[in-house]
Amino acid sequence: MAEPQTEFGLGHGEYKTPGGKMVVADLSVVQGQLQQVVVSGDFFLYPEETLALITHALNGQPANASRDALTAAVD
């Protein structure tokens, strides 16, 4: 995601996996950091608490973080 031109930006992304499942991410960018991250879609995670852990790990990450950096944060 590109750095927004203002203090506050909104992001929305959708990805359909090869198996057909949809993953959606909505977020705000405040002062260059991901905030209010919500990940949703038609998928299942086990244990159920995993989704909350993923969104918690993404909140506060730099908006210009690389895919590898975001993956490391989630891992």
N, C-alpha and C positions, 0 to 999 in steps of 0.2 A: 504494500500500500504506500502510495506517495505521501510525503509530508503535506498536511493541509496548509492552505494559505492563511488561515485564521487560527485563533487560539482554540477553536472548537470545531471539530469536523465529525461527520457521521460516516460510517462504513457499513456496507452490506455486501455479502458475498454468498454465492451458492455453488455447490459442487456436486455433481452426480457421479458416484463411484462407478467403476466398470460393472459391478454387480447390480446396479440399479438403485442403490440407496442414495437419498438426498441429504447433504449436510449443509446447513445454513449458519452463517455467522453474522451477527449484528453487533456493532460496537460504536463507541464514541472515541474521538481522539482529543485529549485535553493536554495542552502544553507538551505535545510530542509523545504522549503515552497512551496506550490502549486503556480505555476505561469502560465500565458497564458492558463487558463482553458477555454475549449470550450466544451459546451454540445450541442448535436444535436441528431437527430433521426426522426422517423416518428410519431410524437406526436404533439398535439396542446396545447397551453397554452393561457389562457385568464386572464388578458389582455396580449397582445403580449410583452409588456415591462418586463414581469415576467422573461423571460429567461435571459435577460441582468442583472437583479437583482440577479438571482441565481449565474451566473458566477462571478459577482462582489463579492458576499459574499464568494465564495470559494477561490478566488485569495488571497494569503497571509496566508491561513490557514496552520498549520503545516502538513507536509507530513505524519506524523504518528498519526494524529488526529483520534479519534474513530468515528464510524458511528454516535453515539449520538452527539458528538461535531460538526460534519459537518452538521448534521440535525439542530441543534440549530442555527448554523451560517446562514443557509438558511432561517430558520423560522424567 
